[in-house]
């Protein structure tokens, strides 16, 4: 599940459609902090990232924060179960 | 588990000591956004909050983001399993 600026999007197809619609292939993306913790009951990991984006043609950086909840499968892989993204307006 | 500005703190006693050491009883605290998603495998909830803090004697607001992972007990209560806090520096 993805929550992007408050918009809730569920399922692989809809999330892929949303992410590919964003102009992120042209942006500069700088990560400032990464924090992670074990999410022990699920064998997963919660990850919290903050950073800034610079969009093409824009001088100013946009600050953002994002969290992921990575959950492990029985085969030892991980998938993104939860993804929440917010711009941090000054 | 609490990660506060990159400092990792584990266990009820140490987290309580950290939180009570902060000057949050005197701050103004304004929440801008709250996003939440079910964390289905655990019967829990992930919550993502952004907002601003104003400390006593300071004119400027500090922007922050914070995530919680709430996990349910067999009795139907919730506890905070993961808590990550970051100030968003401009």
Backbone of each chain as nested JSON, in Angstrom:
{
  "chains": [
    {"id": "A", "residues": [
      {"number": 1, "name": "UNK", "atoms": {"N": [0.849, -1.193, 0.0], "CA": [0.0, 0.0, 0.0], "C": [0.887, 1.247, 0.0]}},
      {"number": 2, "name": "UNK", "atoms": {"N": [0.518, 2.218, -0.824], "CA": [1.274, 3.472, -0.925], "C": [0.363, 4.63, -0.527]}},
      {"number": 3, "name": "UNK", "atoms": {"N": [0.846, 5.504, 0.339], "CA": [0.154, 6.772, 0.592], "C": [1.086, 7.875, 0.135]}},
      {"number": 4, "name": "UNK", "atoms": {"N": [0.701, 8.557, -0.949], "CA": [1.557, 9.567, -1.561], "C": [0.88, 10.915, -1.426]}},
      {"number": 5, "name": "UNK", "atoms": {"N": [1.415, 11.764, -0.555], "CA": [0.82, 13.081, -0.305], "C": [-0.666, 12.94, 0.053]}},
      {"number": 6, "name": "UNK", "atoms": {"N": [-0.976, 11.917, 0.832], "CA": [-2.34, 11.718, 1.299], "C": [-3.208, 10.864, 0.397]}},
      {"number": 7, "name": "UNK", "atoms": {"N": [-2.742, 10.606, -0.82], "CA": [-3.523, 9.773, -1.757], "C": [-3.22, 8.301, -1.496]}},
      {"number": 8, "name": "UNK", "atoms": {"N": [-4.243, 7.509, -1.221], "CA": [-4.042, 6.094, -0.898], "C": [-4.176, 5.237, -2.143]}},
      {"number": 9, "name": "UNK", "atoms": {"N": [-3.175, 4.416, -2.391], "CA": [-3.13, 3.603, -3.594], "C": [-2.768, 2.184, -3.175]}},
      {"number": 10, "name": "UNK", "atoms": {"N": [-3.539, 1.21, -3.663], "CA": [-3.354, -0.156, -3.205], "C": [-3.149, -1.098, -4.385]}},
      {"number": 11, "name": "UNK", "atoms": {"N": [-2.251, -2.062, -4.221], "CA": [-2.056, -3.093, -5.231], "C": [-0.923, -2.759, -6.186]}},
      {"number": 12, "name": "UNK", "atoms": {"N": [-0.277, -3.799, -6.68], "CA": [0.931, -3.636, -7.504], "C": [0.653, -2.795, -8.739]}},
      {"number": 13, "name": "UNK", "atoms": {"N": [-0.442, -3.063, -9.448], "CA": [-0.696, -2.366, -10.717], "C": [-0.919, -0.876, -10.507]}},
      {"number": 14, "name": "UNK", "atoms": {"N": [-1.775, -0.517, -9.554], "CA": [-2.079, 0.9, -9.335], "C": [-0.868, 1.654, -8.794]}},
      {"number": 15, "name": "UNK", "atoms": {"N": [-0.09, 1.003, -7.929], "CA": [1.096, 1.662, -7.379], "C": [2.138, 1.867, -8.484]}},
      {"number": 16, "name": "UNK", "atoms": {"N": [2.311, 0.858, -9.34], "CA": [3.259, 1.007, -10.458], "C": [2.833, 2.142, -11.375]}},
      {"number": 17, "name": "UNK", "atoms": {"N": [1.525, 2.224, -11.658], "CA": [1.015, 3.291, -12.524], "C": [1.29, 4.662, -11.913]}},
      {"number": 18, "name": "UNK", "atoms": {"N": [1.078, 4.785, -10.585], "CA": [1.331, 6.061, -9.909], "C": [2.809, 6.427, -9.964]}},
      {"number": 19, "name": "UNK", "atoms": {"N": [3.659, 5.474, -9.622], "CA": [5.092, 5.79, -9.532], "C": [5.675, 6.127, -10.903]}},
      {"number": 20, "name": "UNK", "atoms": {"N": [5.215, 5.439, -11.937], "CA": [5.752, 5.734, -13.273], "C": [5.178, 7.03, -13.824]}},
      {"number": 21, "name": "UNK", "atoms": {"N": [4.097, 7.553, -13.233], "CA": [3.527, 8.827, -13.688], "C": [4.278, 10.027, -13.111]}},
      {"number": 22, "name": "UNK", "atoms": {"N": [5.134, 9.793, -12.106], "CA": [5.84, 10.899, -11.453], "C": [7.096, 11.256, -12.248]}},
      {"number": 23, "name": "UNK", "atoms": {"N": [7.494, 12.537, -12.241], "CA": [8.655, 12.954, -13.043], "C": [9.972, 12.677, -12.318]}},
      {"number": 24, "name": "UNK", "atoms": {"N": [10.066, 11.517, -11.658], "CA": [11.219, 11.253, -10.807], "C": [12.454, 10.823, -11.608]}},
      {"number": 25, "name": "UNK", "atoms": {"N": [12.254, 10.489, -12.898], "CA": [13.447, 10.151, -13.688], "C": [14.288, 11.391, -13.978]}},
      {"number": 26, "name": "UNK", "atoms": {"N": [13.662, 12.58, -13.819], "CA": [14.385, 13.817, -14.156], "C": [14.791, 14.609, -12.921]}},
      {"number": 27, "name": "UNK", "atoms": {"N": [14.495, 14.112, -11.746], "CA": [14.764, 14.903, -10.547], "C": [16.131, 14.557, -9.963]}},
      {"number": 28, "name": "UNK", "atoms": {"N": [16.684, 15.531, -9.192], "CA": [17.833, 15.213, -8.348], "C": [17.313, 14.857, -6.972]}},
      {"number": 29, "name": "UNK", "atoms": {"N": [17.857, 13.807, -6.415], "CA": [17.298, 13.167, -5.232], "C": [18.452, 13.02, -4.234]}},
      {"number": 30, "name": "UNK", "atoms": {"N": [18.396, 13.715, -3.117], "CA": [19.476, 13.656, -2.125], "C": [18.916, 13.157, -0.8]}},
      {"number": 31, "name": "UNK", "atoms": {"N": [19.469, 12.073, -0.298], "CA": [19.018, 11.511, 0.978], "C": [19.827, 12.127, 2.113]}},
      {"number": 32, "name": "UNK", "atoms": {"N": [19.143, 12.644, 3.144], "CA": [19.832, 13.247, 4.293], "C": [20.016, 12.25, 5.429]}},
      {"number": 33, "name": "UNK", "atoms": {"N": [18.947, 11.522, 5.771], "CA": [19.023, 10.588, 6.896], "C": [18.307, 9.292, 6.541]}},
      {"number": 34, "name": "UNK", "atoms": {"N": [18.815, 8.192, 7.068], "CA": [18.133, 6.896, 6.975], "C": [18.142, 6.287, 8.371]}},
      {"number": 35, "name": "UNK", "atoms": {"N": [16.964, 5.973, 8.9], "CA": [16.858, 5.265, 10.174], "C": [16.122, 3.961, 9.923]}},
      {"number": 36, "name": "UNK", "atoms": {"N": [16.532, 2.898, 10.587], "CA": [15.796, 1.645, 10.44], "C": [15.703, 0.928, 11.772]}},
      {"number": 37, "name": "UNK", "atoms": {"N": [14.667, 0.139, 11.911], "CA": [14.453, -0.657, 13.125], "C": [13.896, -2.012, 12.718]}},
      {"number": 38, "name": "UNK", "atoms": {"N": [14.221, -3.051, 13.466], "CA": [13.569, -4.335, 13.202], "C": [12.101, -4.259, 13.598]}},
      {"number": 39, "name": "UNK", "atoms": {"N": [11.266, -4.854, 12.754], "CA": [9.836, -4.967, 13.053], "C": [9.641, -6.433, 13.4]}},
      {"number": 40, "name": "UNK", "atoms": {"N": [10.013, -6.775, 14.638], "CA": [10.345, -8.16, 14.959], "C": [9.217, -9.159, 14.783]}},
      {"number": 41, "name": "UNK", "atoms": {"N": [7.98, -8.751, 15.031], "CA": [6.904, -9.732, 14.971], "C": [6.695, -10.274, 13.556]}},
      {"number": 42, "name": "UNK", "atoms": {"N": [7.083, -9.491, 12.563], "CA": [6.899, -9.939, 11.19], "C": [8.206, -10.367, 10.547]}},
      {"number": 43, "name": "UNK", "atoms": {"N": [9.31, -10.283, 11.276], "CA": [10.601, -10.503, 10.625], "C": [10.888, -9.442, 9.6]}},
      {"number": 44, "name": "UNK", "atoms": {"N": [10.354, -8.253, 9.806], "CA": [10.494, -7.179, 8.831], "C": [11.365, -6.049, 9.336]}},
      {"number": 45, "name": "UNK", "atoms": {"N": [11.402, -4.982, 8.561], "CA": [12.211, -3.817, 8.876], "C": [11.386, -2.565, 8.585]}},
      {"number": 46, "name": "UNK", "atoms": {"N": [11.364, -1.605, 9.506], "CA": [10.808, -0.3, 9.179], "C": [11.962, 0.643, 8.869]}},
      {"number": 47, "name": "UNK", "atoms": {"N": [11.803, 1.409, 7.8], "CA": [12.854, 2.31, 7.326], "C": [12.251, 3.699, 7.195]}},
      {"number": 48, "name": "UNK", "atoms": {"N": [12.972, 4.712, 7.678], "CA": [12.501, 6.089, 7.657], "C": [13.587, 6.919, 6.978]}},
      {"number": 49, "name": "UNK", "atoms": {"N": [13.227, 7.597, 5.906], "CA": [14.199, 8.342, 5.111], "C": [13.777, 9.805, 5.067]}},
      {"number": 50, "name": "UNK", "atoms": {"N": [14.725, 10.738, 5.186], "CA": [14.426, 12.132, 4.879], "C": [15.449, 12.635, 3.886]}},
      {"number": 51, "name": "UNK", "atoms": {"N": [15.038, 13.592, 3.073], "CA": [15.95, 14.107, 2.061], "C": [15.318, 15.248, 1.299]}},
      {"number": 52, "name": "UNK", "atoms": {"N": [15.866, 15.511, 0.125], "CA": [15.31, 16.592, -0.683], "C": [15.297, 16.203, -2.154]}},
      {"number": 53, "name": "UNK", "atoms": {"N": [14.358, 16.798, -2.867], "CA": [14.154, 16.593, -4.297], "C": [14.361, 17.921, -5.0]}},
      {"number": 54, "name": "UNK", "atoms": {"N": [14.979, 17.875, -6.168], "CA": [15.006, 19.066, -7.011], "C": [14.414, 18.68, -8.356]}},
      {"number": 55, "name": "UNK", "atoms": {"N": [13.311, 19.316, -8.713], "CA": [12.621, 18.976, -9.961], "C": [13.223, 19.779, -11.115]}},
      {"number": 56, "name": "UNK", "atoms": {"N": [13.095, 19.26, -12.338], "CA": [13.682, 19.957, -13.487], "C": [13.063, 21.339, -13.649]}},
      {"number": 57, "name": "UNK", "atoms": {"N": [13.906, 22.363, -13.851], "CA": [13.406, 23.721, -14.043], "C": [13.111, 24.458, -12.756]}},
      {"number": 58, "name": "UNK", "atoms": {"N": [13.284, 23.792, -11.615], "CA": [13.007, 24.427, -10.322], "C": [14.332, 24.68, -9.607]}},
      {"number": 59, "name": "UNK", "atoms": {"N": [14.47, 25.916, -9.062], "CA": [15.684, 26.206, -8.319], "C": [15.657, 25.618, -6.915]}},
      {"number": 60, "name": "UNK", "atoms": {"N": [14.472, 25.652, -6.317], "CA": [14.376, 25.29, -4.912], "C": [14.306, 23.78, -4.721]}},
      {"number": 61, "name": "UNK", "atoms": {"N": [14.813, 23.35, -3.598], "CA": [14.688, 21.955, -3.203], "C": [13.377, 21.776, -2.441]}},
      {"number": 62, "name": "UNK", "atoms": {"N": [12.788, 20.615, -2.598], "CA": [11.638, 20.239, -1.79], "C": [12.102, 19.2, -0.783]}},
      {"number": 63, "name": "UNK", "atoms": {"N": [11.874, 19.472, 0.498], "CA": [12.203, 18.49, 1.528], "C": [11.112, 17.434, 1.575]}},
      {"number": 64, "name": "UNK", "atoms": {"N": [11.5, 16.192, 1.834], "CA": [10.49, 15.145, 1.96], "C": [10.89, 14.159, 3.056]}},
      {"number": 65, "name": "UNK", "atoms": {"N": [9.907, 13.409, 3.505], "CA": [10.153, 12.278, 4.393], "C": [9.351, 11.095, 3.869]}},
      {"number": 66, "name": "UNK", "atoms": {"N": [9.846, 9.921, 4.1], "CA": [9.191, 8.725, 3.58], "C": [9.468, 7.566, 4.518]}},
      {"number": 67, "name": "UNK", "atoms": {"N": [8.463, 6.717, 4.724], "CA": [8.71, 5.485, 5.475], "C": [8.33, 4.273, 4.64]}},
      {"number": 68, "name": "UNK", "atoms": {"N": [9.07, 3.212, 4.836], "CA": [8.78, 1.916, 4.232], "C": [8.665, 0.872, 5.33]}},
      {"number": 69, "name": "UNK", "atoms": {"N": [7.788, -0.074, 5.146], "CA": [7.776, -1.255, 5.998], "C": [8.067, -2.452, 5.094]}},
      {"number": 70, "name": "UNK", "atoms": {"N": [9.245, -3.017, 5.279], "CA": [9.673, -4.171, 4.474], "C": [9.345, -5.44, 5.248]}},
      {"number": 71, "name": "UNK", "atoms": {"N": [8.658, -6.358, 4.602], "CA": [8.244, -7.603, 5.244], "C": [8.892, -8.763, 4.504]}},
      {"number": 72, "name": "UNK", "atoms": {"N": [9.385, -9.734, 5.261], "CA": [10.085, -10.851, 4.625], "C": [9.102, -11.952, 4.241]}},
      {"number": 73, "name": "UNK", "atoms": {"N": [9.413, -12.621, 3.144], "CA": [8.637, -13.78, 2.71], "C": [9.271, -15.036, 3.301]}},
      {"number": 74, "name": "UNK", "atoms": {"N": [8.58, -16.153, 3.166], "CA": [9.125, -17.423, 3.651], "C": [10.41, -17.785, 2.908]}},
      {"number": 75, "name": "UNK", "atoms": {"N": [10.554, -17.287, 1.677], "CA": [11.758, -17.593, 0.88], "C": [12.934, -16.683, 1.249]}},
      {"number": 76, "name": "UNK", "atoms": {"N": [12.73, -15.746, 2.186], "CA": [13.836, -14.885, 2.61], "C": [13.964, -13.615, 1.793]}},
      {"number": 77, "name": "UNK", "atoms": {"N": [13.009, -13.343, 0.915], "CA": [12.995, -12.07, 0.208], "C": [12.197, -11.047, 1.013]}},
      {"number": 78, "name": "UNK", "atoms": {"N": [12.268, -9.804, 0.586], "CA": [11.475, -8.753, 1.217], "C": [10.566, -8.092, 0.194]}},
      {"number": 79, "name": "UNK", "atoms": {"N": [9.394, -7.7, 0.643], "CA": [8.556, -6.847, -0.196], "C": [8.129, -5.621, 0.605]}},
      {"number": 80, "name": "UNK", "atoms": {"N": [7.771, -4.547, -0.124], "CA": [7.337, -3.308, 0.521], "C": [5.851, -3.44, 0.843]}},
      {"number": 81, "name": "UNK", "atoms": {"N": [5.542, -3.595, 2.114], "CA": [4.135, -3.704, 2.497], "C": [3.492, -2.329, 2.677]}},
      {"number": 82, "name": "UNK", "atoms": {"N": [4.238, -1.395, 3.251], "CA": [3.72, -0.046, 3.504], "C": [4.728, 0.973, 3.006]}},
      {"number": 83, "name": "UNK", "atoms": {"N": [4.236, 2.013, 2.38], "CA": [5.092, 3.083, 1.841], "C": [4.303, 4.379, 1.998]}},
      {"number": 84, "name": "UNK", "atoms": {"N": [4.813, 5.304, 2.79], "CA": [4.133, 6.588, 3.0], "C": [5.122, 7.706, 2.683]}},
      {"number": 85, "name": "UNK", "atoms": {"N": [4.709, 8.617, 1.792], "CA": [5.568, 9.703, 1.302], "C": [4.891, 11.034, 1.592]}},
      {"number": 86, "name": "UNK", "atoms": {"N": [5.663, 11.987, 2.112], "CA": [5.15, 13.345, 2.322], "C": [6.229, 14.377, 2.006]}},
      {"number": 87, "name": "UNK", "atoms": {"N": [5.841, 15.407, 1.283], "CA": [6.699, 16.585, 1.186], "C": [6.586, 17.367, 2.488]}},
      {"number": 88, "name": "UNK", "atoms": {"N": [7.703, 17.981, 2.907], "CA": [7.706, 18.775, 4.142], "C": [7.729, 20.247, 3.753]}},
      {"number": 89, "name": "UNK", "atoms": {"N": [6.578, 20.844, 3.739], "CA": [6.513, 22.251, 3.358], "C": [7.027, 23.122, 4.481]}},
      {"number": 90, "name": "UNK", "atoms": {"N": [7.787, 24.164, 4.082], "CA": [8.4, 25.064, 5.076], "C": [7.342, 25.875, 5.735]}}
    ]},
    {"id": "B", "residues": [
      {"number": 1, "name": "UNK", "atoms": {"N": [10.994, 0.235, 20.484], "CA": [12.271, 0.847, 20.134], "C": [12.051, 2.265, 19.614]}},
      {"number": 2, "name": "UNK", "atoms": {"N": [12.873, 3.19, 20.079], "CA": [12.771, 4.587, 19.671], "C": [14.066, 4.988, 18.972]}},
      {"number": 3, "name": "UNK", "atoms": {"N": [13.946, 5.63, 17.812], "CA": [15.113, 6.274, 17.203], "C": [14.815, 7.761, 17.161]}},
      {"number": 4, "name": "UNK", "atoms": {"N": [15.554, 8.547, 17.96], "CA": [15.297, 9.98, 18.106], "C": [16.496, 10.727, 17.56]}},
      {"number": 5, "name": "UNK", "atoms": {"N": [16.308, 11.365, 16.42], "CA": [17.414, 12.085, 15.771], "C": [18.637, 11.187, 15.618]}},
      {"number": 6, "name": "UNK", "atoms": {"N": [18.394, 9.936, 15.269], "CA": [19.479, 9.006, 15.008], "C": [19.959, 8.229, 16.222]}},
      {"number": 7, "name": "UNK", "atoms": {"N": [19.513, 8.643, 17.415], "CA": [19.91, 7.941, 18.648], "C": [18.961, 6.775, 18.9]}},
      {"number": 8, "name": "UNK", "atoms": {"N": [19.496, 5.568, 19.007], "CA": [18.664, 4.378, 19.185], "C": [18.501, 4.054, 20.661]}},
      {"number": 9, "name": "UNK", "atoms": {"N": [17.267, 3.895, 21.088], "CA": [16.965, 3.673, 22.5], "C": [15.981, 2.517, 22.578]}},
      {"number": 10, "name": "UNK", "atoms": {"N": [16.273, 1.548, 23.439], "CA": [15.448, 0.345, 23.477], "C": [14.946, 0.082, 24.891]}},
      {"number": 11, "name": "UNK", "atoms": {"N": [13.695, -0.376, 24.981], "CA": [13.154, -0.781, 26.271], "C": [12.378, 0.34, 26.938]}},
      {"number": 12, "name": "UNK", "atoms": {"N": [11.374, -0.048, 27.712], "CA": [10.445, 0.906, 28.299], "C": [11.165, 1.92, 29.194]}},
      {"number": 13, "name": "UNK", "atoms": {"N": [12.087, 1.438, 30.038], "CA": [12.731, 2.346, 31.003], "C": [13.581, 3.399, 30.313]}},
      {"number": 14, "name": "UNK", "atoms": {"N": [14.417, 2.968, 29.375], "CA": [15.312, 3.914, 28.71], "C": [14.527, 4.894, 27.839]}},
      {"number": 15, "name": "UNK", "atoms": {"N": [13.454, 4.404, 27.181], "CA": [12.648, 5.29, 26.336], "C": [11.918, 6.317, 27.199]}},
      {"number": 16, "name": "UNK", "atoms": {"N": [11.376, 5.869, 28.337], "CA": [10.697, 6.801, 29.243], "C": [11.667, 7.87, 29.739]}},
      {"number": 17, "name": "UNK", "atoms": {"N": [12.89, 7.448, 30.086], "CA": [13.895, 8.401, 30.567], "C": [14.212, 9.431, 29.487]}},
      {"number": 18, "name": "UNK", "atoms": {"N": [14.333, 8.979, 28.233], "CA": [14.644, 9.9, 27.14], "C": [13.499, 10.894, 26.939]}},
      {"number": 19, "name": "UNK", "atoms": {"N": [12.272, 10.367, 26.873], "CA": [11.134, 11.243, 26.557], "C": [10.892, 12.263, 27.665]}},
      {"number": 20, "name": "UNK", "atoms": {"N": [11.084, 11.847, 28.919], "CA": [10.842, 12.799, 30.004], "C": [11.986, 13.815, 30.116]}},
      {"number": 21, "name": "UNK", "atoms": {"N": [13.122, 13.53, 29.475], "CA": [14.238, 14.495, 29.498], "C": [14.052, 15.615, 28.477]}},
      {"number": 22, "name": "UNK", "atoms": {"N": [13.109, 15.463, 27.552], "CA": [12.912, 16.459, 26.502], "C": [12.013, 17.586, 27.009]}},
      {"number": 23, "name": "UNK", "atoms": {"N": [12.227, 18.827, 26.518], "CA": [11.453, 19.968, 27.036], "C": [10.09, 20.079, 26.354]}},
      {"number": 24, "name": "UNK", "atoms": {"N": [9.417, 18.933, 26.136], "CA": [8.198, 18.943, 25.342], "C": [6.98, 19.426, 26.133]}},
      {"number": 25, "name": "UNK", "atoms": {"N": [7.11, 19.53, 27.466], "CA": [5.972, 20.064, 28.222], "C": [5.808, 21.561, 27.986]}},
      {"number": 26, "name": "UNK", "atoms": {"N": [6.884, 22.204, 27.465], "CA": [6.823, 23.659, 27.272], "C": [6.706, 24.051, 25.802]}},
      {"number": 27, "name": "UNK", "atoms": {"N": [6.652, 23.088, 24.917], "CA": [6.674, 23.432, 23.489], "C": [5.236, 23.562, 22.944]}},
      {"number": 28, "name": "UNK", "atoms": {"N": [5.129, 24.326, 21.838], "CA": [3.895, 24.29, 21.062], "C": [4.082, 23.284, 19.945]}},
      {"number": 29, "name": "UNK", "atoms": {"N": [3.082, 22.466, 19.728], "CA": [3.198, 21.29, 18.888], "C": [2.02, 21.34, 17.924]}},
      {"number": 30, "name": "UNK", "atoms": {"N": [2.3, 21.478, 16.63], "CA": [1.225, 21.565, 15.636], "C": [1.398, 20.434, 14.627]}},
      {"number": 31, "name": "UNK", "atoms": {"N": [0.365, 19.606, 14.483], "CA": [0.406, 18.495, 13.531], "C": [-0.143, 18.968, 12.188]}},
      {"number": 32, "name": "UNK", "atoms": {"N": [0.61, 18.727, 11.097], "CA": [0.169, 19.127, 9.753], "C": [-0.535, 17.981, 9.027]}},
      {"number": 33, "name": "UNK", "atoms": {"N": [0.047, 16.807, 9.047], "CA": [-0.526, 15.662, 8.328], "C": [-0.427, 14.412, 9.19]}},
      {"number": 34, "name": "UNK", "atoms": {"N": [-1.427, 13.54, 9.04], "CA": [-1.378, 12.207, 9.64], "C": [-1.782, 11.217, 8.553]}},
      {"number": 35, "name": "UNK", "atoms": {"N": [-0.932, 10.249, 8.259], "CA": [-1.264, 9.168, 7.336], "C": [-1.169, 7.859, 8.103]}},
      {"number": 36, "name": "UNK", "atoms": {"N": [-2.074, 6.924, 7.816], "CA": [-1.958, 5.622, 8.462], "C": [-2.313, 4.52, 7.475]}},
      {"number": 37, "name": "UNK", "atoms": {"N": [-1.752, 3.357, 7.717], "CA": [-2.026, 2.191, 6.879], "C": [-2.106, 0.964, 7.78]}},
      {"number": 38, "name": "UNK", "atoms": {"N": [-2.926, -0.013, 7.418], "CA": [-2.89, -1.275, 8.164], "C": [-1.579, -2.005, 7.896]}},
      {"number": 39, "name": "UNK", "atoms": {"N": [-1.032, -2.572, 8.947], "CA": [0.163, -3.405, 8.832], "C": [-0.343, -4.822, 9.042]}},
      {"number": 40, "name": "UNK", "atoms": {"N": [-0.95, -5.37, 7.99], "CA": [-1.894, -6.48, 8.151], "C": [-1.303, -7.728, 8.773]}},
      {"number": 41, "name": "UNK", "atoms": {"N": [-0.04, -8.043, 8.462], "CA": [0.485, -9.318, 8.952], "C": [0.557, -9.351, 10.468]}},
      {"number": 42, "name": "UNK", "atoms": {"N": [0.656, -8.183, 11.09], "CA": [0.748, -8.146, 12.544], "C": [-0.553, -7.69, 13.188]}},
      {"number": 43, "name": "UNK", "atoms": {"N": [-1.573, -7.384, 12.397], "CA": [-2.758, -6.768, 12.964], "C": [-2.462, -5.404, 13.526]}},
      {"number": 44, "name": "UNK", "atoms": {"N": [-1.472, -4.736, 12.983], "CA": [-1.041, -3.447, 13.5], "C": [-1.353, -2.304, 12.558]}},
      {"number": 45, "name": "UNK", "atoms": {"N": [-0.846, -1.137, 12.899], "CA": [-1.076, 0.078, 12.13], "C": [0.253, 0.826, 12.041]}},
      {"number": 46, "name": "UNK", "atoms": {"N": [0.602, 1.291, 10.832], "CA": [1.721, 2.229, 10.738], "C": [1.14, 3.628, 10.589]}},
      {"number": 47, "name": "UNK", "atoms": {"N": [1.714, 4.572, 11.34], "CA": [1.231, 5.947, 11.369], "C": [2.406, 6.867, 11.059]}},
      {"number": 48, "name": "UNK", "atoms": {"N": [2.151, 7.844, 10.196], "CA": [3.194, 8.778, 9.773], "C": [2.661, 10.18, 10.014]}},
      {"number": 49, "name": "UNK", "atoms": {"N": [3.385, 10.97, 10.807], "CA": [2.923, 12.296, 11.205], "C": [3.964, 13.327, 10.775]}},
      {"number": 50, "name": "UNK", "atoms": {"N": [3.507, 14.461, 10.249], "CA": [4.431, 15.583, 10.074], "C": [3.829, 16.806, 10.733]}},
      {"number": 51, "name": "UNK", "atoms": {"N": [4.689, 17.695, 11.182], "CA": [4.19, 18.878, 11.875], "C": [5.335, 19.799, 12.238]}},
      {"number": 52, "name": "UNK", "atoms": {"N": [5.065, 20.682, 13.189], "CA": [6.113, 21.608, 13.618], "C": [6.078, 21.799, 15.124]}},
      {"number": 53, "name": "UNK", "atoms": {"N": [7.241, 22.103, 15.645], "CA": [7.44, 22.353, 17.07], "C": [7.913, 23.784, 17.247]}},
      {"number": 54, "name": "UNK", "atoms": {"N": [7.44, 24.44, 18.301], "CA": [8.009, 25.735, 18.671], "C": [8.476, 25.637, 20.113]}},
      {"number": 55, "name": "UNK", "atoms": {"N": [9.774, 25.785, 20.317], "CA": [10.331, 25.638, 21.655], "C": [10.249, 26.97, 22.396]}},
      {"number": 56, "name": "UNK", "atoms": {"N": [10.204, 26.934, 23.741], "CA": [10.086, 28.167, 24.512], "C": [11.27, 29.087, 24.245]}},
      {"number": 57, "name": "UNK", "atoms": {"N": [10.992, 30.369, 24.001], "CA": [12.055, 31.332, 23.753], "C": [12.558, 31.351, 22.325]}},
      {"number": 58, "name": "UNK", "atoms": {"N": [12.019, 30.475, 21.483], "CA": [12.45, 30.425, 20.083], "C": [11.336, 30.981, 19.205]}},
      {"number": 59, "name": "UNK", "atoms": {"N": [11.716, 31.835, 18.243], "CA": [10.71, 32.366, 17.323], "C": [10.364, 31.374, 16.23]}},
      {"number": 60, "name": "UNK", "atoms": {"N": [11.385, 30.665, 15.772], "CA": [11.201, 29.825, 14.596], "C": [10.573, 28.484, 14.96]}},
      {"number": 61, "name": "UNK", "atoms": {"N": [9.832, 27.963, 14.009], "CA": [9.289, 26.618, 14.145], "C": [10.301, 25.614, 13.604]}},
      {"number": 62, "name": "UNK", "atoms": {"N": [10.333, 24.463, 14.208], "CA": [11.118, 23.344, 13.692], "C": [10.149, 22.345, 13.07]}},
      {"number": 63, "name": "UNK", "atoms": {"N": [10.36, 22.015, 11.808], "CA": [9.531, 20.997, 11.164], "C": [10.033, 19.616, 11.586]}},
      {"number": 64, "name": "UNK", "atoms": {"N": [9.111, 18.685, 11.748], "CA": [9.535, 17.326, 12.08], "C": [8.645, 16.306, 11.378]}},
      {"number": 65, "name": "UNK", "atoms": {"N": [9.134, 15.101, 11.296], "CA": [8.341, 13.957, 10.848], "C": [8.579, 12.82, 11.824]}},
      {"number": 66, "name": "UNK", "atoms": {"N": [7.591, 11.977, 11.955], "CA": [7.687, 10.89, 12.929], "C": [6.841, 9.728, 12.442]}},
      {"number": 67, "name": "UNK", "atoms": {"N": [7.323, 8.523, 12.626], "CA": [6.497, 7.355, 12.344], "C": [6.376, 6.478, 13.579]}},
      {"number": 68, "name": "UNK", "atoms": {"N": [5.212, 5.849, 13.691], "CA": [4.957, 4.87, 14.748], "C": [4.492, 3.575, 14.098]}},
      {"number": 69, "name": "UNK", "atoms": {"N": [4.875, 2.468, 14.682], "CA": [4.276, 1.192, 14.299], "C": [3.561, 0.654, 15.532]}},
      {"number": 70, "name": "UNK", "atoms": {"N": [2.238, 0.654, 15.46], "CA": [1.412, 0.185, 16.568], "C": [1.07, -1.279, 16.332]}},
      {"number": 71, "name": "UNK", "atoms": {"N": [1.312, -2.11, 17.318], "CA": [1.074, -3.545, 17.186], "C": [0.046, -3.957, 18.228]}},
      {"number": 72, "name": "UNK", "atoms": {"N": [-0.889, -4.806, 17.815], "CA": [-1.959, -5.189, 18.733], "C": [-1.549, -6.398, 19.554]}},
      {"number": 73, "name": "UNK", "atoms": {"N": [-2.022, -6.425, 20.794], "CA": [-1.817, -7.574, 21.673], "C": [-2.992, -8.535, 21.512]}},
      {"number": 74, "name": "UNK", "atoms": {"N": [-2.863, -9.707, 22.08], "CA": [-3.958, -10.681, 22.027], "C": [-5.197, -10.139, 22.731]}},
      {"number": 75, "name": "UNK", "atoms": {"N": [-5.003, -9.234, 23.704], "CA": [-6.138, -8.665, 24.449], "C": [-6.814, -7.526, 23.693]}},
      {"number": 76, "name": "UNK", "atoms": {"N": [-6.288, -7.168, 22.502], "CA": [-6.927, -6.119, 21.719], "C": [-6.419, -4.719, 22.023]}},
      {"number": 77, "name": "UNK", "atoms": {"N": [-5.365, -4.622, 22.825], "CA": [-4.725, -3.326, 23.04], "C": [-3.626, -3.117, 21.997]}},
      {"number": 78, "name": "UNK", "atoms": {"N": [-3.084, -1.91, 21.951], "CA": [-1.967, -1.629, 21.057], "C": [-0.766, -1.144, 21.858]}},
      {"number": 79, "name": "UNK", "atoms": {"N": [0.402, -1.498, 21.406], "CA": [1.603, -0.872, 21.958], "C": [2.456, -0.334, 20.812]}},
      {"number": 80, "name": "UNK", "atoms": {"N": [3.314, 0.639, 21.152], "CA": [4.207, 1.233, 20.156], "C": [5.44, 0.339, 20.03]}},
      {"number": 81, "name": "UNK", "atoms": {"N": [5.539, -0.36, 18.926], "CA": [6.712, -1.221, 18.732], "C": [7.878, -0.44, 18.139]}},
      {"number": 82, "name": "UNK", "atoms": {"N": [7.58, 0.467, 17.209], "CA": [8.631, 1.251, 16.552], "C": [8.235, 2.713, 16.563]}},
      {"number": 83, "name": "UNK", "atoms": {"N": [9.199, 3.574, 16.834], "CA": [8.965, 5.015, 16.893], "C": [10.227, 5.68, 16.356]}},
      {"number": 84, "name": "UNK", "atoms": {"N": [10.112, 6.393, 15.244], "CA": [11.272, 7.073, 14.661], "C": [10.924, 8.549, 14.479]}},
      {"number": 85, "name": "UNK", "atoms": {"N": [11.767, 9.428, 15.04], "CA": [11.527, 10.871, 15.03], "C": [12.701, 11.557, 14.357]}},
      {"number": 86, "name": "UNK", "atoms": {"N": [12.397, 12.516, 13.463], "CA": [13.447, 13.321, 12.835], "C": [12.977, 14.756, 12.669]}},
      {"number": 87, "name": "UNK", "atoms": {"N": [13.84, 15.7, 13.024], "CA": [13.618, 17.083, 12.63], "C": [13.949, 17.216, 11.146]}},
      {"number": 88, "name": "UNK", "atoms": {"N": [13.198, 18.065, 10.439], "CA": [13.44, 18.294, 9.008], "C": [14.107, 19.651, 8.844]}},
      {"number": 89, "name": "UNK", "atoms": {"N": [15.405, 19.622, 8.769], "CA": [16.121, 20.883, 8.64], "C": [15.958, 21.44, 7.239]}},
      {"number": 90, "name": "UNK", "atoms": {"N": [15.77, 22.777, 7.155], "CA": [15.573, 23.438, 5.877], "C": [16.826, 23.431, 5.065]}}
    ]}
  ]
}
